[in-house]
Amino acid sequence: MTHYRLYYAPGACSLAAHIALEEIRRAGLADYATTRLLLPSGDQRRPEFLALNPRGHVPVLRYRLDGQEGVLTENLAILQFLASRHPQARLLPAEPARAAQAWEWLSWLATDVHAHAFMQVFYPARYAQDPGAQAAVESSGRALLKRDWSDLESRLPEQVLEADFSVGRFSVVDAYLIVFYRWAKRYGFAPEHQYPRWTALTQRTLARDSVRQAFADEGVNLDDPLPARPAPTPFREHAA
Ligand SMILES: N[C@@H](CCC(=O)N[C@@H](CS)C(=O)NCC(=O)O)C(=O)O
């Protein structure tokens, strides 16, 4: 049986892979262990972690497969690997048009929403030195996110209000979307008051045992407040 180890930070984007692994474990398909990193403490820059991922990012997945050890980085690669290794877990749709929709969601979330918009909000000091310019970067990220949330809400099918997930059955898209919903709440976008489809989808996702287990293991909740931020410095870190 394949065995995995996920390197994650509580509430970070790695939560999507954690949920996927929990789905796989509950289906009796494979087991996994976890290693927790604390981003505000700089664990991602420790030499032993950089040896696994020189980019200094979670998630990282280590696996043993057919006697071989492997290391995989990048959310989308990890989600795809897990879904294709364990088709019985049905983590991605099999039907081509549905699968393409899933990839449409995953690629937009990883690039426009995470890498483009949220990075400006999380790490403005990586874009500008001057505190005034950093505030401008953060507000640019917030404006992008506001646009993204409207786009997201309008693209979710009406059926998510009553049943269904983003692309029909539960998939890793929903595991990834709930990470962003939690971040949206923490960063003051109040999605529960503005986006009924995304909120209904989130509640349905949160009702899954795998999702509740991954949240509990990481010690996070949908309603966790954002801790007070330290004064801006060039190395300011966010708590996901
Ligand atoms: N492109 C990477 C981005 C991963 C990423 O940005 N992870 C964040 C947590 S959500 C991280 O590890 N940040 C630590 C840092 O940038 O120092 C992916 O999609 O896996």
The ligand as a Gaussian input file, in Angstrom:
#p B3LYP/6-31G(d) Opt

LIG

0 1
 N        2.850000      27.526000      -6.286000
 C        2.803000      26.900000      -4.984000
 C        2.545000      27.979000      -3.945000
 C        2.537000      27.388000      -2.566000
 C        2.510000      28.493000      -1.492000
 O        2.564000      29.689000      -1.792000
 N        2.421000      28.064000      -0.235000
 C        2.393000      29.007000       0.846000
 C        1.338000      28.641000       1.866000
 S       -0.292000      28.881000       1.233000
 C        3.747000      28.979000       1.533000
 O        4.302000      27.923000       1.749000
 N        4.257000      30.158000       1.880000
 C        5.478000      30.281000       2.595000
 C        6.322000      31.384000       2.055000
 O        6.035000      31.892000       0.951000
 O        7.286000      31.744000       2.743000
 C        1.696000      25.854000      -4.940000
 O        0.630000      26.086000      -5.532000
 O        1.902000      24.793000      -4.325000

